[in-house]
Amino acid sequence: MELYEAMRTTFACRDFTDDHLPDEVIYEMIENARFSPSGGNRQGNRVIIVRDMATRQRLSDLTVPVAKRYRAQMDAGESPWSAWIPTKLTPEQIEATSAPAMLTEPLIKSSVVLVVCVDLKVVAATDQYLDRVGVIGGASIYPFAWSLLLAARQNGFGGTITTLPIAHEPEIKTLLNIPEDHAVCAVMPFGRPVKQLTKLRRRPVEEIATRERFDGEMFTQS
Ligand SMILES: Cc1cc2nc3c(=O)[nH]c(=O)nc-3n(C[C@H](O)[C@H](O)[C@H](O)COP(=O)(O)O)c2cc1C
């Protein structure tokens, strides 16, 4: 598939057919995604292929309370789980909200779930002393997750980066025997998309790019 087409049409797939995603394709996805970049090329990436339904049900169950908050915040006009703006909702309001199936069911209804982890011992987190939530460490693993999605697309499959279950990372680590010095970065359902989307909603270049400074001149097509 042509690169730009793949970049523009690799969507968050949450609705899957009953088609099986074979191990050979998963192997090929990882075989190609392993070329993604990481800080200092330290390659702290690890991936766990989860087919066991009881494990996947547990991952979905762990997502429920997190998805409740997601939905409650959306309904209240907040940006869910914002790294900057705290929620004004009470725990009771969140608890009274139902978790959207689209956020919990893909972990059960997909063909397979890939759990992407990173070895914190080799992750360069240059923002670790800043007075804000850390984001740089993620840059050593999310290119890998994105490449898994692109590779799935190349093979006619699809998936989603999900992070909601990771609010309960300790439980996931116990469930999957993940060592303390590794972080869980993405819990990714994969399978055959019911429908291949071709037009994704994204902000135009003019809204996201400026010249020289954050508040500089809008970057437009010349
Ligand atoms: C860092 C990150 C975390 C995400 N977490 C979740 C998640 O927990 N659950 C989920 O259903 N989708 C999750 N998504 C998928 C986004 O909702 C999706 O990429 C976005 O809405 C764009 O969807 P589209 O490509 O289909 O237009 C996540 C995506 C990213 C990049």
The ligand as an ORCA input file, in Angstrom:
! r2SCAN-3c Opt
* xyz 0 1
  C      -2.528      7.606     23.059
  C      -3.862      7.088     22.595
  C      -4.728      6.511     23.497
  C      -5.957      6.006     23.087
  N      -6.756      5.367     23.987
  C      -7.899      4.803     23.561
  C      -8.686      4.015     24.439
  O      -8.340      3.809     25.599
  N      -9.821      3.458     23.958
  C     -10.203      3.621     22.661
  O     -11.234      3.089     22.269
  N      -9.484      4.372     21.803
  C      -8.336      4.937     22.219
  N      -7.564      5.653     21.340
  C      -7.999      5.809     19.954
  C      -8.419      7.250     19.674
  O      -9.663      7.493     20.247
  C      -8.443      7.415     18.154
  O      -7.120      7.282     17.683
  C      -8.976      8.750     17.716
  O     -10.286      8.940     18.165
  C      -8.972      8.871     16.193
  O      -9.801      7.859     15.657
  P      -9.881      7.623     14.075
  O      -8.481      7.338     13.605
  O     -10.785      6.448     13.894
  O     -10.420      8.875     13.468
  C      -6.328      6.137     21.731
  C      -5.440      6.705     20.816
  C      -4.214      7.159     21.227
  C      -3.261      7.731     20.211
*
